[in-house]
Amino acid sequence: MNDLRRNIFVIFIAAIASTGGLLFGFDTGVISGAIPFLEQDFSLTEGQIENITAFGLIGAVGGAIFGGRISDLVGRKKVIIVSAIVFATGAFWSGAAPNFIQLLLARLYLGVAIGVSSFAVPLYIAEISPTRIRGTLVSLFQFMITIGILVSYISDSAIADNSNISSWRPMFYIGVIPAIILFIGAIFLPETPRWLINKGRTIEGRSILAKIEDQANLNSVFHNLLNETDSNNNNQNWGILFKKWLRSPLIIAIGIMFFQQFVGINTVIYYSPKIFLKAGFLGNEAAIFASISVGVINVLLTIVSILIIDRIGRRKLFFIGMTGIITSLILMGVAFLSSEVFNQNTKWLLVVSMLSYVGFFALSLGPLGWLIISEVFPLKIRGLGASIGSLSNWGFNTLVAWSFFKLIRTFGDAEVFWLFALIGIIGTIWGYFYIPETKGISLEAIEDHWKNNKTVRKLGQAD
């Protein structure tokens, strides 16, 4: 297979797998447009709205807890196929829910697929990507998340009808379509060569590796995989994650997901129509339409991130993004503080700072979180490690989504966004010590780095 055909093959299978990211984004974003209509249709309180959002996240936590070990046992491909089935049936159940309790259960069920796909898809792509473009291909997952969010905003806007309070139902039904696409596409995906070799299916694994890895690196990557498989002795358990030599990747996985969520990104994704209504946009349709701008910025800056992530590296991108996120959050707080009733100036200050905030997040923390957790763990427990990162993400995500309105009622709008900015400052300091530079480094070399008890900041540096 020549280089052009190899690149087309890898990009094609990464794009199919990334449909799981589109579903992730769609099913987390669609709730924002449905909320104003659900409030009226089921006469919901703000607490019940938080519960609808949070139940999806709780389901994602469950998927993250159990999915990692399952993916290590049965393979990445099978887990992706099952998640597609849950996505399809969960979307239909959500749209057909006859009451509040049924909707809660449907969102809980759907959340399981979101949790599973959130680590299984980037893990699959990382293990099937050649080293030189691994960051770009894994970032396709985050790109598809942003596409999913944008699609959910656009479809919500197209379906929203202020004269029909049940217009939230087709908003959920739309999610069945990409789930079917993922299911059909995943059937034809190859299993990752790293998982196959780890399971003793060496000939099959090498055959797939030859289709994806640069020929100059093929033999060395193959022999490194064989050596890592032999040295790990097929021991798979949670306990290994807490060994001293894996302390750094564990801190990295949990830490980056903490800061990814506690700068407050999903308060904007889930509640952007309510924020725009508060800023003075009139009617549910107007608020949802305004939220599309959030989705567009999210997509555009994720594209920029994909283009540069394997050029400038992970650490630079992290610090650039965090600087912009902190500045934007401070300005959002200023906009809310300026007036109890938004005038034209403060209204547009909020919009511009919110779009800036989303853009810097999409450039950095968005793709970096999922990329890094798919890179830093050793082969034998990569599924478990990615599961820990995903579990952390959804646990922190749940806390933020469940507490957002409570925090606003307790402290005020401006103060909550300033609290997110303070957490961003702490995250920047943490990142100086714990964000690794994995650009151009093979997954096997990253594992060797931890085994030699080297520090995070020395990863990617010549000895």
N, C-alpha and C positions, 0 to 999 in steps of 0.2 A: 504494500500500500504506500503510495507516494505521500509527500508532506501535505499537499493540498487536500487530497481525499481524506487523509487522517484528520486534518483540522476540521473539515466539513462534518465528518462522522462524530467527532467529539462535541462540536457545537450543537449538532442536531440532537444528540441524546441528552445534553445538558439542558437544551431548550424544552424538550419534552418533560424532563423531570421537574423543571422550574415551574411548570403549570401548577404544581403543588403550592408554590409561592403565590401564584395568582389567586388560588382558592383561599389561602391563608389571608391575603389582603382583602379579598372580596367579603369573606364572612366575618372579618373583624370590622371592616368599614361600613358594611350595609346597615348595621344597627343604627348608625348616626342619623341616616335619613328616615329610618322607620320610627324612631323614638317620638317625634312630634305627633305622628298619627296614632301610635300605640297609646300615648298618653290619653288621647280623646276616646279611642275605641274601647279600651279596657279601664278607663278612669284611673290611671296610675298615679301614684305619688312619686316624688323624686327618689325616695328610698327604693321603691319597686323598680324604677328605671335603672338605678345602680345595680340592683340584683340581676336584672336581665343581662346587663353587660357583664357583670362579674361571674355569672354562672357559666358563660362561655369560656371564661378564663380559668375557672375551676376545672372544667372538663379538660382544658389544655394542660393543666398541671398533672391530671391523671394520665393523660396520654404521654406526657414527658417522663413520668415516673416509670411506667411499665414498658414503654416503647423501646427504650434504649437497649435493655437486655434482650428483648425479643429480636431486635434488628441484628444483634450480635449472634444470635442463635440461628435464625432462619434466613437472614439476608436482608439487605437494604431494599431490593426490588419488591419482595413480597409485602413488606411493610407499607411501601408506597401504594401498591395496588389495593390493599385493604383500606388504607386511608381514603382513597378515591371513592370507595363504596360508601364509607361513612359520610363523606362530604355530600354525596348525592342524596342519600336517604335523609340526612340531617337537614339539608336545605328544604326538601319537600315537607318534612315534618314541621319545621319552623313556620313555613307559609300557611300550612293547614291548621295550625294550633287553634283550638276553639276557645281557649281561655288562658289566663295569665300563668297558671300552674303548668299547663301543657307546653307553653312557650318556654318557660324556665327549663323544663326537662329536655326539650328539643335543643336549646342552646347548650346545655350541659353535654349532651350527646355529640353535637357538632363540634364542641370544643375539643373533644378527644382527638378528632382528625386534625384539628389545627395544631394541637400539641405535638402529635406524632410527625406531621409534615414539617414542623418548624425545625426539627433536628435531622430527620431522615433524609430530606431532600438536599440540604447543604452538605451533609455527610456523604451521601451518594456522589454528588458532583465533585467534592474534594478528592474522593478516592478514585474517580475515573478520569481526572484531569491531568494532563502533563504539567510538570512543575512550573514551567515558565509562564503559563497562563492560568494557573489555579485560582489566583485571586480574582481575575476577571470573570471566570466561569462561575465560581461560587457566588460572586456578586450578582449574577443573573437572578439568583433566588430573591435577593432583596429588590431587584428591579421589578420582578414579577409581582412581588408583594405590593409595590407602589402602583403597578398597573392595575392590580386587583382592587386596591382602594379607590383609584380613579374611576375604574369601571363601575364600582358600586355607587360612587357619587353621581356619575352621569346617568346610570340607570335609575337611581332614586329620583333624580331631578326630572327625568323623562316620565316616570310613572306617577310622581307626586301629584295629587289632585286635592286641593283644599275642600272640594265639595264631596269627596269620597273618603271617609275616615278609614275604610278598609283597604286603601291603596298600598298599605304596607305589605300585604300578603304577596303580590307578584314581585315585590322587591326581593324577597327571600327565594322565591321560585327560580329566579334567574340563575342562582348559584348551581342548579342541577346541571346546566349545560357544560361549564368548564370541568365539572367533576367527571362527567361521561368522557370528555376528551382525555383527561388524565388517565382514566381507567383503561381506555383503549390503547393509548400511547405507551403506558407502563408495561403492558403485556409484552411489547416488543423490545423493551430495554434489556441490555445485557446486565448480568450481575457484575458488581465491581471486582476487578482482578485481585485486589487486596483481600477482600473477604473470601474469595474462592481459594486463594493460596493459603490463607489462614486456616481454612477448613480441610486442607490436604488435597484439594482439587487443582493440583499444580499445573497440569497440561492445559486444562481449560482456562485457568487464570493467566498463564503466559500467553495463550492465544489472544485473549482480549487485551492484555497489556501491550502486545505488539501492534494492535490497531489504534492505540491511543497515545503511547509514549513516544517521544522523539527517539529515532533509531540510535543516535549517539549515546543515549542514556539507558536504553532498554536493558542491556545485560547487567549493568550496575544496579539499576532499580530492582530487577528481578532477583539478583543474588542477595541484595539487602533485605528484601521481603522474606526470602527463605531463611536468612539468618535470624531475623526478628521473630519469625514464627517458631523456629527451633528454640530460641532463648526464652521465649515466654511460656513454653511447655503447656500451652492450651489451658492455662488457668484463667477462668473468667469469674470474677466475683467483685462485689462492691468494695470489699475490703482493700483491694489493691489501690483504689483511688486515693486512699489516705496514707499510703506509704510516703516516706520523707522525700524521695526523689520526684514524686508527683505533686508535691505541695504547691509549687509555682503554677503549673497549668490549672490546678483546682482553684487557686485564688484568682487567676486570670479569668476563668470561665464564669465564676460567680460574680466577680467584681465588675466585669464589663457589662454584664446583664443588669446588675444593680444600677449602674449609672445610666445605661441606655434607657431604663424605665423611669428612674427617679428624677430625670430632668423633665419628666412630664409629657413626653411626646404623645402618649395615647389619650391624654385628656383632650388634646386637639383633634386627634383622629376620631374618637368616639363622640365627642360633644361639640364639634365645631359648629353645627347649625345653631345650637343653643347659645354658643359664644357670639355668633354673628347676630342672632336675634337680640341679645343683650346690647350689642353695639349699635343697634338701630335699624338693621335690615328688617323689612316688613314682610310678615307672612312666612309660613313654613317653606313654600316653594322658593321664595327669595333667599332664605337662609341656606337651603340645600344648594341652590345654584351658586351662591357665594363660596360655599365649601369646595366646589369643583376646583377653584383656584388653588386650594391647598393640595389637592390631588395632582394637579398639573405641575406645580413646583416640585412636589415629591418625586414625580417621574423624571423631570428634566435634570435635576441635580443628581439623581441616582445614575443616570446615563453618564454624567460627567465623572462620577466616582468610578464607574466601571472602566472608563477610558484611562484613568490615571492611577488606579490603585496598584497595578503591577509596575508602575513607573516610579512614582515618588515614594511608595512604601506605606506601611500601616501606621507607623508612629507619626509621621508628618501629617497624614490625613486626620488622625485623631486630634492632634493639637490645633490644627486649623479649624476643624469642626467645632471643638469645644469652645474656642474663643468666640466664634460666631453665635453659638447657642446661648452662651452666658450673656452676651451683649443684647441679643434679641429678647431674652426673657426679662432683662432689666427694663427694656423699652416697653414691653407689653405691660409690665407692672405700672410704669409711669402713665401709660394710656388709661388704665383702669383707675388710677389715683386722681387723674386730672379732673374728672367730673363724675358726679353721680348719674347725670344724664349726658350721654355722648353727644358732642357737637361734631361738625364735619371734620375738624382738625383731629380731635382725639379718636374719632371713628376710623379715620384712615391711618393714623399712627398705629392703631391696634392691628389693622389689616396688614400693613407693610411689615411690621415687626413680627407678626405671626407667620407670614410667608417667608421671611428671612430665617426665622427659627426652624421651620420645617425644611427649608432648603439646606441649611448647614447640618441638620440632623441626617438628611438623606445623603449628603456628601460623605459623612463620616460614621457616626455611631450606628446608623441603620445597617449598612452592609458589613461594617467591621465586626459587630457582635456575632453574627452568624458565621462569618468567615473564620474568625479566630478560634471559636470553639470547635470548628471542624478540623483545625490544623494542629492544635497543641497537645492532643492526647495520643498515646501510643496505639498502634494498630489493634492489639488484643482487646483493649477496652475503649476503643474510640466511640463505639455506640453508647456505652455507659457514660463516658465523659461528656459527649455531646448531649446526652439525656440530662445530665446534671446542669449543664448550661441552659438548656431549654426549660427545665423545671424551674430554675432560678428566674429566668425571664418571665414565665407565666405567673409565678408566685408574686414577684415584685409588681408585675402588670396588674394583677388582681387587687393588690393593696392600693395602688395608685387610683385605679378606676373606681374602687369601692369607697375611697375616702375623699375624692375630689370635691364633691358638693359639700360634704361635711366640713372639710378644711376651709372652704370659702365662707360657709356660714359662721365658722368659729373665728377666722382671722381676717377675712376680706379677700376680694379678688386680687388686688395688687400684691398683698403680702404672700399669697400662695405662689404667684409666679416668681417673686423674689426668693422664696424658699427654694424653688426649683433651681434658680440661678446659683444660690449658695451651694447646693449639692453639686452643681456643675463645676464650681471652683474646686471643691474637694476632689471631684473626679479627675480634674486636670492634674492635681498633685499626685494622686494615686497612679495615674497613667504614666507619669514620669518614671516610676519604678516598675510598673507591671504591664505596660503595653509592649508586646514583643514585636520585633521586626522579622517577619517570616517571608518577606519578599524574596523569591528565587531560591528558597531553601526547601529541599525535599522533605516530605513527611517523616521519612526514616532518619534524616539528619537532625530534625527537631527532636525526635525521640532520643537520639544519642546525646544530644545537648543536656536533656534533663538527667539522663543516667549518669553523666559525668559531673552532676551536681553544680552546674554552672548557673550564674544568675540570669534573670530575664533580660537585662539590658545588654548582656554580652551575646545574645542570640543574633546571628547575622553579622557579627564582627569577627574579623580575622584574629586568631590567637597571637 
